Amino acid sequence: LIEDIEKFMKSCDLLVVPHVRPHFSRVIIEAWAYSKPVITFLDPWTESLNKYSNESLILVKKIDEVALNIKIKEVFHNKIDLNEKSKKGHDYWKKNHHPELVASQVKKFYEKSLM
């Protein structure tokens, strides 16, 4: 499965996450691990994530296919800097979700729990 995610992420230039409920956080974090920019709808969760990730998400303010289509066209007409968005997302992932960081946090948690 991990190989499938890696193959998929490497094959795309941009990840579009058209959700209507804020439950696709893992796929956004995975996209950032591969330095992929993400377009998604604005909701309280994505707004918060965008704030903490230094404005790395490309947010669509209105949840409908027309607004999403317009935002995708803006991206492909170079009105949005994908390199900047990709770098910001990857930096956020590296600082907060990198496997080595997560593993060390889990280890510390268990060490404290077992003492």
C-alpha positions in Angstrom: 0.0 0.0 0.0 2.8 2.4 0.8 4.3 1.7 -2.6 1.0 2.6 -4.2 0.8 5.9 -2.4 4.4 6.7 -3.4 3.7 5.8 -7.0 0.5 7.8 -7.0 2.0 10.9 -5.4 5.1 10.9 -7.7 2.8 10.7 -10.7 0.8 13.9 -9.9 1.6 17.5 -10.1 -1.2 18.6 -7.8 -3.6 16.9 -5.4 -7.2 17.9 -5.4 -9.1 16.9 -2.2 -12.8 17.8 -2.9 -14.3 16.9 0.5 -17.5 18.1 2.1 -16.5 16.8 5.6 -13.1 17.6 7.3 -11.8 14.0 7.4 -9.2 13.9 4.7 -6.3 15.1 6.8 -4.1 12.1 6.2 -4.0 12.4 2.4 -3.1 16.1 2.7 -0.2 15.3 5.1 0.9 12.5 2.7 0.9 14.8 -0.3 3.1 17.2 1.6 5.5 14.4 2.4 6.0 14.2 -1.4 6.1 18.0 -1.8 2.8 18.1 -3.7 0.6 21.1 -3.5 -3.0 20.5 -2.4 -6.3 22.2 -3.4 -9.1 21.6 -1.0 -12.3 23.3 0.3 -12.2 25.8 3.1 -13.6 24.6 6.4 -12.6 25.2 10.0 -10.1 22.3 10.0 -8.4 23.2 6.7 -8.3 26.9 7.7 -6.5 25.9 10.9 -4.1 23.6 9.1 -3.4 26.3 6.5 -2.6 28.7 9.3 -0.1 26.4 11.0 1.4 25.2 7.7 2.3 28.8 6.7 -0.5 29.1 4.1 0.5 26.0 2.2 -3.0 24.9 1.1 -4.8 26.3 -1.9 -8.2 26.8 -0.5 -11.5 27.0 -2.4 -13.9 29.2 -0.3 -17.1 27.9 -1.7 -17.9 24.2 -1.7 -19.0 23.6 -5.3 -17.6 22.2 -8.5 -17.5 25.5 -10.4 -15.4 27.2 -7.7 -13.1 24.2 -7.6 -12.7 24.3 -11.4 -11.9 28.0 -11.3 -9.2 27.4 -8.7 -7.7 24.5 -10.7 -7.5 26.7 -13.8 -5.8 29.5 -11.8 -3.2 26.9 -10.7 -2.5 25.7 -14.3 -2.4 29.3 -15.6 0.4 30.0 -13.1 -1.6 32.4 -11.0 -0.6 30.5 -7.9 3.0 29.6 -7.2 3.0 25.8 -6.8 6.7 25.6 -5.9 6.1 27.9 -2.9 3.0 26.0 -1.8 4.8 22.7 -2.2 7.8 23.8 -0.2 5.7 25.2 2.6 3.7 22.0 2.9 6.7 19.8 2.8 8.4 22.0 5.5 5.3 21.7 7.7 5.3 17.9 7.2 9.0 17.6 8.0 8.7 19.7 11.1 5.5 18.0 12.5 4.9 14.6 10.8 8.2 13.1 9.6 8.3 9.4 10.6 11.5 9.8 12.6 9.8 12.6 14.7 6.6 10.7 15.2 8.6 7.5 16.2 10.6 9.4 18.8 7.4 11.0 20.2 5.8 7.6 20.5 8.9 6.2 22.1 9.0 9.0 24.7 5.3 8.4 25.4 5.8 4.7 26.1 8.9 5.3 28.1 7.0 7.8 30.4 4.0 5.4 30.5 6.1 2.4 31.7 7.9 4.3 34.4 
